[in-house]
Amino acid sequence: MTQARRSGTGMTEQEIRELPLLVNLETAGRALGIGKSKTYQLVREGTFPVPTLKLGEVVKVPTAGLKELLGVALPA
């Protein structure tokens, strides 16, 4: 059995393709290969590399931005 190719991140390309439309910060950070503390720091500073959505007290990340940044093709 071969291991799925990683896209330079903490997730395989297939795992990234299968993400729902919105993910939490931990999942987004993992997809980008960023640890939890650094992910939250970047969001607080407004420098997270993809757009985020603040929904009340919760911050979500649209996966379209993650996929674009990582070069994972979006479905047609």
Residue frames as a rotation matrix with the C-alpha (Angstrom) as fourth column:
MET 1
0.586 0.810 0.000 0.00
0.810 -0.586 0.000 0.00
0.000 0.000 -1.000 0.00
THR 2
-0.485 -0.746 0.456 1.35
0.734 -0.631 -0.251 3.42
0.475 0.213 0.854 -0.90
GLN 3
-0.245 0.342 -0.907 0.79
0.707 -0.577 -0.409 6.55
-0.663 -0.742 -0.100 1.12
ALA 4
0.663 0.558 0.499 -1.16
0.748 -0.513 -0.421 9.33
0.021 0.653 -0.757 -0.57
ARG 5
-0.322 -0.816 0.480 0.99
0.792 -0.510 -0.335 12.19
0.518 0.273 0.811 -1.79
ARG 6
0.196 0.289 -0.937 1.07
0.794 -0.608 -0.022 15.15
-0.576 -0.740 -0.349 0.58
SER 7
0.561 0.098 0.822 0.72
0.690 -0.604 -0.399 18.58
0.457 0.791 -0.407 -1.00
GLY 8
-0.434 -0.810 0.395 3.44
0.346 -0.555 -0.757 20.14
0.832 -0.192 0.521 1.16
THR 9
-0.123 0.508 0.853 0.98
-0.766 -0.595 0.244 20.43
0.631 -0.623 0.462 4.03
GLY 10
-0.744 -0.076 0.664 -0.31
-0.592 0.537 -0.601 18.44
-0.311 -0.840 -0.444 6.97
MET 11
0.234 0.875 0.424 -3.04
-0.291 0.479 -0.828 16.95
-0.927 0.071 0.367 4.74
THR 12
-0.576 -0.343 0.742 -3.06
0.552 0.506 0.662 14.96
-0.603 0.791 -0.102 1.55
GLU 13
-0.940 0.242 -0.239 -4.41
-0.341 -0.658 0.671 16.52
0.005 0.713 0.702 -1.61
GLN 14
-0.504 0.789 -0.351 -7.36
0.312 0.545 0.778 14.12
0.806 0.282 -0.521 -1.45
GLU 15
-0.298 0.361 -0.884 -8.12
0.947 -0.007 -0.322 15.15
-0.122 -0.933 -0.340 2.15
ILE 16
-0.782 -0.035 -0.622 -8.11
0.058 -0.998 -0.016 18.79
-0.620 -0.049 0.783 1.06
ARG 17
-0.861 0.484 -0.158 -10.44
-0.221 -0.077 0.972 18.04
0.458 0.872 0.173 -1.86
GLU 18
-0.322 0.756 -0.569 -12.90
0.592 0.630 0.502 16.38
0.739 -0.176 -0.651 0.53
LEU 19
-0.887 -0.018 -0.461 -13.14
0.404 -0.513 -0.757 19.29
-0.223 -0.858 0.463 2.98
PRO 20
0.154 0.987 0.041 -16.60
0.954 -0.138 -0.266 20.86
-0.257 0.080 -0.963 3.41
LEU 21
0.436 0.106 0.894 -17.31
0.602 -0.772 -0.203 24.43
0.668 0.627 -0.400 2.27
LEU 22
0.434 -0.287 0.854 -16.29
-0.622 -0.781 0.053 25.89
0.652 -0.554 -0.518 5.66
VAL 23
0.256 -0.401 -0.879 -13.79
0.587 0.788 -0.188 24.54
0.768 -0.468 0.437 8.16
ASN 24
0.963 0.015 -0.270 -12.66
0.245 -0.470 0.848 25.56
-0.114 -0.883 -0.456 11.63
LEU 25
0.678 -0.734 -0.036 -9.32
-0.730 -0.668 -0.142 27.26
0.080 0.122 -0.989 12.23
GLU 26
0.107 -0.664 0.740 -7.56
-0.521 0.597 0.610 24.10
-0.847 -0.451 -0.281 13.40
THR 27
0.458 0.138 0.878 -8.46
0.531 0.749 -0.395 22.27
-0.712 0.648 0.270 10.19
ALA 28
0.987 -0.095 0.132 -7.44
0.047 -0.612 -0.789 25.22
0.156 0.785 -0.600 8.03
GLY 29
0.461 -0.865 0.200 -4.13
-0.854 -0.370 0.367 25.50
-0.243 -0.339 -0.909 9.84
ARG 30
0.108 -0.388 0.915 -3.49
-0.099 0.912 0.399 21.78
-0.989 -0.134 0.061 9.46
ALA 31
0.776 0.234 0.585 -4.22
0.531 0.257 -0.807 22.01
-0.340 0.938 0.075 5.72
LEU 32
0.871 -0.449 0.201 -1.62
-0.245 -0.750 -0.614 24.78
0.426 0.486 -0.763 5.48
GLY 33
0.261 -0.801 -0.538 0.90
0.631 0.563 -0.534 23.02
0.731 -0.200 0.652 7.69
ILE 34
-0.365 -0.294 0.883 0.53
-0.362 -0.830 -0.426 25.65
0.858 -0.475 0.196 10.44
GLY 35
-0.758 0.033 -0.651 0.25
0.550 0.569 -0.612 24.77
0.350 -0.822 -0.450 14.12
LYS 36
0.197 0.956 -0.217 -2.77
0.913 -0.097 0.397 25.71
0.359 -0.276 -0.892 16.23
SER 37
0.209 -0.157 -0.965 -1.10
0.683 -0.683 0.259 28.55
-0.700 -0.713 -0.035 18.17
LYS 38
-0.802 -0.570 -0.176 0.37
0.245 -0.583 0.774 30.13
-0.544 0.578 0.608 15.06
THR 39
-0.531 0.700 0.478 -2.97
0.712 0.062 0.699 29.80
0.460 0.711 -0.531 13.23
TYR 40
0.462 0.755 -0.465 -4.78
0.886 -0.376 0.270 31.71
0.029 -0.537 -0.843 15.99
GLN 41
-0.124 -0.602 -0.789 -2.00
0.487 -0.729 0.481 34.30
-0.865 -0.325 0.383 16.15
LEU 42
-0.918 -0.251 0.307 -2.22
0.377 -0.312 0.872 34.96
-0.123 0.916 0.381 12.40
VAL 43
-0.111 0.957 0.267 -6.00
0.825 -0.061 0.562 35.33
0.555 0.282 -0.783 12.59
ARG 44
0.446 0.240 -0.862 -5.74
0.790 -0.559 0.253 37.76
-0.421 -0.794 -0.439 15.53
GLU 45
-0.385 -0.725 -0.571 -3.17
0.279 -0.682 0.676 39.81
-0.880 0.101 0.465 13.60
GLY 46
0.597 0.688 -0.413 -5.29
-0.250 -0.330 -0.910 39.76
-0.762 0.647 -0.025 10.44
THR 47
-0.078 -0.749 -0.658 -2.49
-0.956 -0.130 0.261 38.07
-0.281 0.650 -0.706 8.50
PHE 48
-0.011 0.134 0.991 -3.91
0.009 0.991 -0.134 34.56
-1.000 0.008 -0.012 7.99
PRO 49
-0.805 -0.564 -0.182 -3.06
-0.128 -0.133 0.983 33.71
-0.579 0.815 0.035 4.36
VAL 50
-0.726 0.649 0.229 -6.66
0.480 0.239 0.844 33.07
0.493 0.722 -0.485 3.27
PRO 51
-0.427 0.633 0.646 -9.93
-0.558 -0.746 0.362 34.90
0.711 -0.205 0.672 3.99
THR 52
-0.889 0.230 -0.395 -11.78
0.446 0.627 -0.639 34.05
0.101 -0.744 -0.660 7.21
LEU 53
-0.171 0.904 0.392 -15.40
-0.031 -0.402 0.915 34.56
0.985 0.144 0.097 8.25
LYS 54
-0.995 -0.059 0.080 -16.31
-0.078 -0.040 -0.996 35.67
0.062 -0.997 0.035 11.76
LEU 55
-0.205 0.960 -0.192 -19.72
0.002 0.196 0.981 34.19
0.979 0.200 -0.042 12.60
GLY 56
0.891 0.434 0.136 -20.56
-0.087 -0.132 0.987 35.49
0.446 -0.891 -0.080 16.04
GLU 57
0.579 -0.690 0.434 -17.83
-0.667 -0.095 0.739 34.16
-0.469 -0.717 -0.515 18.33
VAL 58
0.411 -0.363 0.836 -16.73
0.357 0.908 0.219 31.51
-0.839 0.208 0.503 15.80
VAL 59
0.049 -0.458 -0.887 -14.23
-0.819 -0.527 0.227 31.98
-0.571 0.716 -0.402 12.98
LYS 60
0.552 0.161 0.818 -14.58
0.279 0.889 -0.363 29.76
-0.786 0.429 0.446 9.91
VAL 61
-0.428 -0.736 -0.524 -12.44
-0.444 -0.334 0.832 29.45
-0.787 0.588 -0.184 6.80
PRO 62
0.716 0.635 -0.291 -13.96
-0.546 0.249 -0.800 28.92
-0.435 0.732 0.525 3.33
THR 63
0.264 -0.656 0.708 -12.14
0.257 0.755 0.604 25.99
-0.930 0.023 0.368 1.77
ALA 64
0.863 0.040 0.504 -12.18
0.505 -0.125 -0.854 27.58
0.029 0.991 -0.129 -1.69
GLY 65
0.782 -0.599 0.175 -9.44
-0.589 -0.801 -0.107 29.96
0.204 -0.019 -0.979 -0.51
LEU 66
0.283 -0.673 0.684 -7.42
-0.493 0.510 0.705 27.11
-0.823 -0.536 -0.187 0.96
LYS 67
0.478 -0.032 0.878 -7.69
0.551 0.789 -0.272 25.08
-0.684 0.613 0.395 -2.23
GLU 68
0.953 -0.120 0.278 -6.71
0.158 -0.585 -0.796 28.05
0.259 0.802 -0.538 -4.39
LEU 69
0.589 -0.764 0.264 -3.68
-0.800 -0.507 0.320 28.88
-0.111 -0.400 -0.910 -2.24
LEU 70
0.049 -0.568 0.822 -2.55
-0.393 0.745 0.539 25.24
-0.918 -0.349 -0.187 -2.23
GLY 71
-0.514 -0.250 -0.820 -3.14
-0.847 0.001 0.531 24.77
-0.132 0.968 -0.212 -5.96
VAL 72
-0.766 0.387 0.513 -5.80
0.283 0.920 -0.272 22.09
-0.577 -0.063 -0.814 -5.48
ALA 73
-0.917 0.390 0.083 -8.16
-0.040 -0.296 0.954 22.23
0.397 0.872 0.287 -8.44
LEU 74
-0.546 0.826 0.143 -11.73
-0.507 -0.190 -0.841 23.24
-0.667 -0.531 0.522 -7.68
PRO 75
-0.421 0.452 0.787 -14.47
0.628 0.771 -0.107 21.07
-0.654 0.449 -0.608 -9.21
ALA 76
-0.976 0.038 0.215 -15.88
0.162 -0.536 0.829 22.36
0.146 0.844 0.517 -12.49
